[in-house]
Amino acid sequence: MATGEITAMAPVGLGWLTARIGERTGRGIAGAVSGLIRDGEVLPGARLPTVRALAAELSVSPTTIAEAWAQLRAAGLIGTGRRRGTTVLAPPPGPAAARSFEGWRTIDLEHGRPDPALLPPLEEAVAAGVRMERSNSSAKDFITPRLRAAVDPAWPFPAEDWTVAAGGHEGVTLACQALARPGDVIAVEEPTAPWLLEVLRRSRIHVVPVRCDEHGPQPESLTDALTHRPAAFVYQPRAHVPLGHSVPAERIAALAAVLDSARSAPVVIEHDDLGPLASGPALSLGTHRPDRVLLVRSYCTAFGPELRSCVLAGAAPVVARVRELRASGPIWSSRILQDAQAFLLTDAATGVLLRRARGRYAERRAALADALAGHGIRARTDDGLALWVPVPDETRTLVTLAANGVSAGPGRRCHARPTSASHIRVAIGQLPDDPGLVTDLATMIATAAGRRPQRSA
């Protein structure tokens, strides 16, 4: 058989394929099909449904399917012949060294999860939590005195009330639902974490974007957003997802001035997702308006997902409403695990491990950014567990990377509205420390983005 030749196979079932396509846009369809090819669920040689048949099944226009097919064809994943129709091709080869490393499929380069090897051990912490005295109250929402004492010194403003949640995502979600009902408006910095936009869409809450620059939300954009009378304004004070910046004191003061001049200022929800793992200082609008701010600080990235730890503190009415919402659900925060978290926050050895992890993540950000810079790609490296990488064509880049076993995050999901800028998010939390592999990954990204691979000197 000649190189590149593929054996004809049975057609991909129309209903089977339709059930596996979520986002019904050209980009979404291309991404779904490329994922099926990458994961081996659709093999080389398989015949795809016709454009018209798939369009009718998905209730989209044939132009949408043609757009998806064009993106897959540009990435070298499908081909079209007169007799065979549209068929799946063997994935295009990446750099030779990268092809010899099959581990990219098992490394999280999309979601920004922490490296398990850099998490502190939990044995002593849980043992300390078990030893603490506690009541046998059946209340579902309760912050232990030990945990409050541990987090209070690092809180950036005097909080009126305190509570806990099972992770930062739950804390922010509860805060948004406490302040807004379906049909209401919430102002959100743009770009932002894609999960937050999805939560607000599912809650039928309208999003008004507030533009960000390298210093955080822009005051003039917040002024414009306030004309929509949002119930809340959600932003990240440090280690921003996806840009990585931390908001400096001057910008905090400027945002506070905008809120002070507003006829009806919204409640501010600050999401500190990286918590004690962040490199930037813990600044807050709460130093200016403690009566209007709720800070949600997550400890999941620093201490791992097993503790599901998050503390919310700030304006008392908002905290009380969050407590009411959470009490109506099935989730309850174990006091043992709360005191285990308190142990980790006050343990000197854990502090050393956190500083070591912070330094290792910074090295991984810098290593990949430097390797990308060698291809003329400038990525931001301020903070966080991902790089925000500009590319000429987001979908083509993602589809081509997927064909080589690399799954990165789409930048468009970080925007509440369409944008002409094109980016991908590349997580670095679990990036190998092998310089050769980092170089290979940068070469794959550059090649997928349409840049010529750099020759070694």
C-alpha positions as CSV (number, residue, x, y, z in Angstrom):
1,M,0.0,0.0,0.0
2,A,1.4,3.4,-1.0
3,T,2.3,5.9,1.7
4,G,-0.8,8.0,2.7
5,E,-3.2,5.5,1.1
6,I,-6.2,4.5,3.3
7,T,-8.5,1.5,3.2
8,A,-12.2,2.2,2.6
9,M,-14.3,1.5,5.6
10,A,-18.0,1.6,6.5
11,P,-19.7,5.0,6.7
12,V,-19.8,6.8,10.1
13,G,-23.4,6.5,11.3
14,L,-25.3,9.7,11.0
15,G,-27.2,9.4,14.3
16,W,-24.0,8.3,16.1
17,L,-22.1,11.3,14.9
18,T,-24.9,13.7,15.6
19,A,-25.2,12.6,19.2
20,R,-21.5,13.4,19.7
21,I,-21.6,17.0,18.4
22,G,-22.4,19.6,21.0
23,E,-21.8,23.2,19.7
24,R,-23.5,23.4,16.3
25,T,-21.3,25.9,14.7
26,G,-18.6,25.4,12.1
27,R,-16.0,25.6,14.8
28,G,-17.9,23.4,17.2
29,I,-18.5,20.7,14.6
30,A,-14.9,20.7,13.4
31,G,-13.7,20.5,17.0
32,A,-16.0,17.6,17.8
33,V,-15.1,15.6,14.8
34,S,-11.4,16.2,15.3
35,G,-11.7,15.0,18.9
36,L,-13.3,11.8,17.6
37,I,-10.5,11.3,15.2
38,R,-7.9,12.1,17.8
39,D,-9.4,9.6,20.3
40,G,-9.6,6.8,17.8
41,E,-13.4,6.6,17.7
42,V,-13.4,7.5,14.0
43,L,-10.5,5.7,12.2
44,P,-8.6,6.6,9.0
45,G,-10.6,5.6,6.0
46,A,-14.0,6.1,7.6
47,R,-16.5,7.8,5.3
48,L,-18.3,10.8,6.8
49,P,-21.9,11.7,6.1
50,T,-22.7,14.0,3.2
51,V,-22.9,17.8,3.9
52,R,-26.6,17.9,3.3
53,A,-27.4,14.8,5.4
54,L,-25.5,16.0,8.4
55,A,-26.9,19.6,8.0
56,A,-30.4,18.2,8.0
57,E,-29.8,16.0,11.1
58,L,-28.2,18.9,13.1
59,S,-30.8,21.4,11.9
60,V,-28.1,23.7,10.6
61,S,-27.4,25.1,7.1
62,P,-25.2,23.1,4.6
63,T,-22.8,26.1,4.7
64,T,-22.1,25.5,8.4
65,I,-21.1,21.8,7.7
66,A,-19.1,23.0,4.6
67,E,-17.2,25.4,6.9
68,A,-16.5,22.6,9.4
69,W,-15.3,20.3,6.6
70,A,-13.1,23.1,5.2
71,Q,-11.4,23.5,8.6
72,L,-10.8,19.7,9.0
73,R,-9.5,19.6,5.4
74,A,-7.1,22.5,6.1
75,A,-5.8,20.6,9.1
76,G,-5.2,17.5,7.0
77,L,-7.8,15.4,8.8
78,I,-10.2,14.7,6.0
79,G,-10.1,14.4,2.2
80,T,-12.8,14.5,-0.5
81,G,-12.9,12.2,-3.5
82,R,-15.5,11.9,-6.2
83,R,-16.1,8.2,-5.6
84,R,-15.4,7.8,-1.9
85,G,-16.9,11.0,-0.7
86,T,-15.5,12.7,2.4
87,T,-13.1,10.3,4.3
88,V,-11.0,10.5,7.4
89,L,-7.2,10.7,6.7
90,A,-4.4,9.5,8.8
91,P,-3.4,12.3,11.3
92,P,-0.6,14.5,9.8
93,P,2.8,13.9,11.3
94,G,4.1,16.4,13.9
95,P,7.8,17.0,14.8
96,A,9.8,13.7,14.8
97,A,10.8,14.0,18.5
98,A,7.2,14.8,19.5
99,R,5.9,11.7,17.6
100,S,8.2,9.5,19.7
101,F,6.6,10.9,22.9
102,E,3.1,9.5,23.2
103,G,2.4,11.1,26.6
104,W,0.9,14.3,25.3
105,R,-2.5,12.5,25.2
106,T,-2.4,11.9,28.9
107,I,-1.1,15.4,30.0
108,D,-3.7,18.1,30.8
109,L,-2.8,21.0,28.4
110,E,-6.4,22.4,28.4
111,H,-7.9,22.8,31.9
112,G,-5.1,24.2,34.1
113,R,-5.2,21.5,36.7
114,P,-2.3,21.4,39.3
115,D,0.5,18.9,39.2
116,P,-0.3,16.1,41.7
117,A,3.5,15.9,42.4
118,L,3.5,19.5,43.7
119,L,0.5,19.2,46.0
120,P,1.3,19.0,49.8
121,P,0.7,15.7,51.6
122,L,-2.6,15.5,53.4
123,E,-1.9,12.8,56.1
124,E,-0.9,15.1,58.9
125,A,-3.5,17.7,57.9
126,V,-6.4,15.2,58.1
127,A,-5.1,13.7,61.3
128,A,-5.0,17.3,62.8
129,G,-8.6,17.8,61.6
130,V,-9.7,14.6,63.3
131,R,-8.1,15.7,66.6
132,M,-9.9,19.1,66.7
133,E,-12.9,19.6,69.0
134,R,-16.1,20.2,67.2
135,S,-19.8,20.3,67.8
136,N,-22.2,17.7,66.4
137,S,-24.4,20.3,64.7
138,S,-26.2,19.1,61.7
139,A,-26.0,22.6,60.0
140,K,-24.9,22.2,56.4
141,D,-22.9,25.4,56.1
142,F,-20.4,26.3,58.9
143,I,-16.9,27.7,59.0
144,T,-14.9,26.3,61.9
145,P,-13.2,28.7,64.3
146,R,-9.8,27.2,63.4
147,L,-10.3,27.7,59.7
148,R,-11.6,31.3,60.2
149,A,-8.6,32.1,62.4
150,A,-6.3,30.6,59.7
151,V,-7.7,32.6,56.8
152,D,-8.4,35.9,58.6
153,P,-4.9,37.3,58.7
154,A,-4.5,37.0,54.9
155,W,-7.9,38.5,54.1
156,P,-7.4,41.8,52.3
157,F,-10.2,43.7,54.0
158,P,-12.3,43.4,57.2
159,A,-15.2,41.0,56.3
160,E,-18.6,41.3,57.9
161,D,-19.4,37.6,57.6
162,W,-17.8,34.3,56.6
163,T,-18.9,31.0,55.1
164,V,-17.5,28.1,53.0
165,A,-18.2,26.3,49.8
166,A,-16.9,23.2,48.0
167,G,-14.4,24.9,45.7
168,G,-14.2,28.3,44.0
169,H,-16.5,27.4,41.2
170,E,-19.3,26.5,43.5
171,G,-18.7,29.6,45.6
172,V,-18.9,32.0,42.6
173,T,-21.9,30.2,41.2
174,L,-23.8,30.5,44.5
175,A,-22.8,34.2,44.8
176,C,-24.1,34.9,41.3
177,Q,-27.3,33.0,41.9
178,A,-27.8,34.8,45.2
179,L,-27.7,38.2,43.5
180,A,-29.4,37.6,40.1
181,R,-32.4,35.8,38.9
182,P,-33.1,34.5,35.4
183,G,-33.3,37.5,33.1
184,D,-31.1,39.7,35.3
185,V,-27.8,41.2,34.2
186,I,-24.3,40.5,35.6
187,A,-21.2,42.4,34.5
188,V,-18.2,40.1,33.8
189,E,-14.7,41.0,32.8
190,E,-13.7,39.9,29.3
191,P,-12.0,37.6,28.6
192,T,-12.8,35.5,31.6
193,A,-12.9,31.9,32.7
194,P,-15.1,29.9,30.2
195,W,-16.8,27.9,32.9
196,L,-18.3,31.1,34.4
197,L,-19.9,32.2,31.2
198,E,-21.4,28.7,30.8
199,V,-22.8,28.8,34.3
200,L,-24.4,32.2,33.7
201,R,-25.9,31.0,30.4
202,R,-27.4,27.9,32.0
203,S,-28.8,30.2,34.8
204,R,-30.3,32.4,32.0
205,I,-28.5,35.4,33.4
206,H,-27.4,38.0,30.8
207,V,-23.8,38.9,30.6
208,V,-22.5,42.5,30.0
209,P,-18.7,42.3,29.3
210,V,-16.2,44.6,30.8
211,R,-13.0,44.9,28.7
212,C,-9.7,43.9,30.3
213,D,-6.2,45.1,29.6
214,E,-2.9,44.0,31.1
215,H,-3.9,45.8,34.4
216,G,-7.4,44.3,34.7
217,P,-10.9,45.6,34.1
218,Q,-10.9,49.0,32.3
219,P,-12.7,51.7,34.4
220,E,-14.3,53.3,31.3
221,S,-15.7,49.9,30.2
222,L,-17.1,49.3,33.7
223,T,-18.8,52.7,33.5
224,D,-20.5,51.6,30.3
225,A,-21.5,48.3,31.8
226,L,-23.1,50.0,34.8
227,T,-25.6,51.7,32.5
228,H,-27.2,48.2,32.2
229,R,-27.8,48.2,36.0
230,P,-26.1,44.8,36.6
231,A,-26.9,43.0,39.9
232,A,-23.2,42.1,40.3
233,F,-19.8,42.6,38.8
234,V,-17.5,39.6,38.7
235,Y,-13.7,39.9,38.2
236,Q,-10.5,38.2,39.2
237,P,-8.1,40.3,41.4
238,R,-5.0,38.2,40.7
239,A,-3.8,35.3,38.5
240,H,-6.4,36.1,36.0
241,V,-7.8,33.4,33.8
242,P,-6.9,33.5,30.9
243,L,-4.6,36.6,30.9
244,G,-2.6,35.9,34.0
245,H,-2.4,39.5,35.3
246,S,-3.0,40.8,38.9
247,V,-4.9,44.0,39.3
248,P,-2.6,46.7,40.8
249,A,-3.6,49.1,43.5
250,E,-4.0,52.0,41.1
251,R,-6.5,50.2,39.0
252,I,-8.4,48.9,42.1
253,A,-8.7,52.6,43.2
254,A,-9.9,53.6,39.8
255,L,-12.6,50.9,39.7
256,A,-13.7,51.9,43.2
257,A,-14.1,55.5,42.0
258,V,-16.4,54.3,39.2
259,L,-18.5,52.3,41.7
260,D,-18.7,55.3,44.1
261,S,-20.0,57.5,41.4
262,A,-22.6,55.1,40.2
263,R,-26.2,55.8,41.0
264,S,-26.8,52.1,41.9
265,A,-23.5,50.2,42.4
266,P,-23.6,46.4,42.0
267,V,-22.2,44.0,44.5
268,V,-18.7,43.0,43.5
269,I,-17.7,39.3,43.4
270,E,-14.0,38.8,43.5
271,H,-12.8,35.3,42.5
272,D,-9.3,34.5,43.7
273,D,-9.0,31.1,42.1
274,L,-5.3,30.4,42.7
275,G,-5.5,31.5,46.4
276,P,-2.2,31.1,48.2
277,L,-0.5,29.8,45.1
278,A,-0.8,33.1,43.3
279,S,2.3,35.2,42.8
280,G,0.5,38.6,42.9
281,P,-0.5,40.4,46.1
282,A,-4.0,39.9,47.5
283,L,-5.5,43.3,46.8
284,S,-9.3,43.9,46.8
285,L,-12.0,46.4,46.1
286,G,-13.1,45.5,49.6
287,T,-10.5,47.9,51.0
288,H,-12.7,50.7,49.5
289,R,-16.2,49.2,49.7
290,P,-16.3,46.4,52.2
291,D,-20.1,46.7,52.3
292,R,-20.4,45.8,48.6
293,V,-17.7,43.2,48.1
294,L,-17.7,39.4,48.4
295,L,-14.3,37.7,48.0
296,V,-14.4,34.0,47.0
297,R,-11.0,32.5,47.6
298,S,-10.3,28.9,46.5
299,Y,-7.7,26.6,47.9
300,C,-8.3,23.7,45.5
301,T,-5.3,24.4,43.3
302,A,-2.9,24.9,46.1
303,F,-4.0,21.9,48.3
304,G,-5.7,19.7,45.7
305,P,-9.3,18.8,44.9
306,E,-9.7,16.3,47.8
307,L,-10.4,19.1,50.3
308,R,-12.8,20.9,48.0
309,S,-12.0,24.0,50.0
310,C,-13.2,27.6,49.4
311,V,-13.9,30.5,51.8
312,L,-16.3,33.3,51.1
313,A,-16.3,36.5,53.1
314,G,-17.4,40.1,52.8
315,A,-20.7,41.8,52.8
316,A,-23.0,40.2,55.3
317,P,-26.3,40.1,53.3
318,V,-24.6,38.3,50.4
319,V,-22.9,35.8,52.7
320,A,-26.2,35.1,54.3
321,R,-27.9,34.5,51.0
322,V,-25.1,32.2,49.8
323,R,-25.5,30.2,53.1
324,E,-29.3,29.9,52.5
325,L,-28.8,28.6,49.0
326,R,-26.2,26.1,49.9
327,A,-28.2,24.8,52.9
328,S,-31.0,23.8,50.5
329,G,-28.6,21.5,48.5
330,P,-27.0,18.2,49.3
331,I,-23.4,19.4,49.7
332,W,-22.0,19.8,53.1
333,S,-18.5,20.9,54.1
334,S,-16.9,18.5,56.5
335,R,-15.5,20.2,59.6
336,I,-12.7,17.7,59.7
337,L,-11.6,18.8,56.2
338,Q,-12.1,22.5,57.1
339,D,-9.7,22.0,60.0
340,A,-7.3,20.0,57.8
341,Q,-7.2,23.1,55.5
342,A,-6.6,25.3,58.5
343,F,-3.6,23.1,59.4
344,L,-2.2,23.4,55.9
345,L,-2.5,27.2,56.0
346,T,-0.6,27.5,59.2
347,D,1.9,24.7,58.8
348,A,5.5,26.0,58.0
349,A,6.5,22.9,56.0
350,T,3.4,23.3,53.8
351,G,4.4,26.9,53.3
352,V,7.7,25.8,51.9
353,L,6.0,23.4,49.5
354,L,3.7,26.1,48.3
355,R,6.6,28.4,47.6
356,R,8.4,25.6,45.7
357,A,5.3,24.8,43.7
358,R,4.8,28.5,42.8
359,G,8.4,28.7,41.6
360,R,8.0,25.5,39.6
361,Y,4.9,26.7,37.8
362,A,6.7,30.0,37.0
363,E,9.5,28.1,35.5
364,R,7.1,26.1,33.3
365,R,5.3,29.2,32.1
366,A,8.6,30.8,31.2
367,A,10.0,27.7,29.5
368,L,7.1,27.3,27.2
369,A,6.8,31.1,26.6
370,D,10.5,31.2,25.7
371,A,10.2,28.3,23.3
372,L,7.2,29.9,21.6
373,A,9.1,33.2,21.4
374,G,11.7,31.4,19.3
375,H,8.9,30.9,16.7
376,G,7.8,34.5,16.9
377,I,4.8,33.8,19.2
378,R,4.5,36.1,22.2
379,A,2.6,34.6,25.1
380,R,1.9,36.3,28.5
381,T,3.6,34.7,31.5
382,D,2.4,36.9,34.4
383,D,0.9,34.2,36.6
384,G,-1.5,31.2,36.7
385,L,-1.5,27.7,35.2
386,A,-1.9,28.5,31.6
387,L,-0.5,30.6,28.8
388,W,-2.7,32.8,26.6
389,V,-1.3,32.2,23.1
390,P,-2.2,34.3,20.1
391,V,-2.7,32.3,16.9
392,P,-3.9,33.3,13.4
393,D,-6.7,30.8,13.3
394,E,-7.9,29.3,16.5
395,T,-9.9,26.4,15.1
396,R,-7.3,25.3,12.6
397,T,-4.7,25.4,15.4
398,L,-6.7,23.4,17.8
399,V,-7.8,20.8,15.2
400,T,-4.2,20.3,14.0
401,L,-2.9,20.0,17.6
402,A,-5.7,17.5,18.3
403,A,-4.5,15.4,15.4
404,N,-1.1,15.1,17.1
405,G,-2.6,14.2,20.5
406,V,-2.5,17.7,22.1
407,S,-5.7,19.1,23.5
408,A,-5.5,22.8,24.2
409,G,-8.3,25.2,25.3
410,P,-10.2,27.4,22.8
411,G,-9.9,31.1,23.4
412,R,-13.3,32.0,22.1
413,R,-15.0,30.3,25.1
414,C,-13.4,33.0,27.3
415,H,-15.5,35.7,25.5
416,A,-19.1,36.6,26.0
417,R,-19.3,38.1,22.6
418,P,-17.6,37.4,19.2
419,T,-14.1,38.6,18.9
420,S,-11.7,39.1,16.0
421,A,-8.7,38.2,18.1
422,S,-7.7,34.5,18.0
423,H,-6.1,32.7,21.0
424,I,-5.6,29.3,22.5
425,R,-5.1,28.5,26.2
426,V,-2.2,26.1,26.9
427,A,-2.1,24.7,30.4
428,I,1.3,24.5,32.1
429,G,0.4,22.9,35.4
430,Q,1.4,19.4,34.3
431,L,3.9,20.5,31.6
432,P,7.0,18.2,31.6
433,D,10.1,19.7,32.9
434,D,12.1,18.1,30.1
435,P,13.4,21.1,27.9
436,G,13.3,18.9,24.8
437,L,9.7,18.1,25.2
438,V,8.8,21.7,25.8
439,T,10.6,22.6,22.6
440,D,8.7,19.9,20.8
441,L,5.4,21.2,22.1
442,A,6.2,24.8,21.1
443,T,7.1,23.5,17.6
444,M,3.8,21.7,17.3
445,I,1.9,24.8,18.4
446,A,3.9,27.0,15.9
447,T,3.3,24.5,13.1
448,A,-0.4,24.2,13.9
449,A,-0.6,28.0,13.9
450,G,0.9,28.0,10.4
451,R,4.3,29.2,11.3
452,R,7.4,27.6,9.9
453,P,9.3,25.4,12.3
454,Q,12.6,27.0,13.4
455,R,15.8,25.3,12.4
456,S,18.3,24.4,15.0
457,A,21.5,26.4,14.9
